Every structure is written in structure tokens, then in C-alpha cells.
Amino acid sequence: MSKTSERGRDAKTGQFIPIKEAEKRPSTTVVEKIKVGPVKKRS
């Protein structure tokens, strides 16, 4: 099972922003869970 990390994203531009900033502006931001960890190698 892969690990996940929360990231804030601006809904208008799509750019990543700090989570604290996203929590201050809930109407224009989204807090997402993104998979993190090593990339699987193809054989």
C-alpha cells in the first residue's frame, strides 16, 4: 500500500500551496491526498 500526503491546491490556478493557506481560504482551495513514495519500476 502506498503512502499518502495531504497537499493544498488553489482551485483557480491549480498550483500547490501550503496547507495552512488552504485552510484559511476554503472557498477557493482544495486539500487533496496525493500518493507519495518510490516509483514502481517496469520490468
C-alpha positions as CSV (number, residue, x, y, z in Angstrom):
1,M,0.0,0.0,0.0
2,S,1.4,3.4,-1.0
3,K,1.7,6.3,1.5
4,T,-0.3,9.4,1.0
5,S,0.4,13.0,1.9
6,E,-2.0,16.0,2.1
7,R,-1.3,18.9,-0.2
8,G,-3.2,22.2,-0.7
9,R,-4.1,23.3,-4.2
10,D,-5.6,26.5,-5.5
11,A,-8.8,25.8,-7.3
12,K,-8.4,28.6,-9.8
13,T,-4.8,28.1,-10.9
14,G,-4.2,24.5,-9.9
15,Q,-0.9,25.4,-8.2
16,F,0.1,23.8,-5.0
17,I,0.0,26.0,-1.9
18,P,0.7,25.4,1.8
19,I,-2.0,23.5,3.8
20,K,-2.3,26.3,6.3
21,E,-3.1,28.8,3.5
22,A,-5.6,26.4,2.0
23,E,-7.4,26.1,5.4
24,K,-7.7,29.9,5.6
25,R,-9.4,30.1,2.1
26,P,-11.7,27.1,2.0
27,S,-13.9,28.6,-0.8
28,T,-11.1,28.8,-3.4
29,T,-8.8,26.0,-2.3
30,V,-8.8,22.2,-2.0
31,V,-6.8,19.9,0.3
32,E,-6.0,16.7,-1.6
33,K,-4.4,13.4,-0.6
34,I,-1.6,12.5,-3.1
35,K,0.3,9.3,-3.3
36,V,4.0,9.7,-2.4
37,G,6.8,7.2,-2.3
38,P,9.1,5.4,-4.7
39,V,8.0,4.9,-8.3
40,K,7.5,1.3,-9.3
41,K,10.0,0.0,-11.9
42,R,8.8,-1.6,-15.0
43,S,10.3,-5.0,-16.0
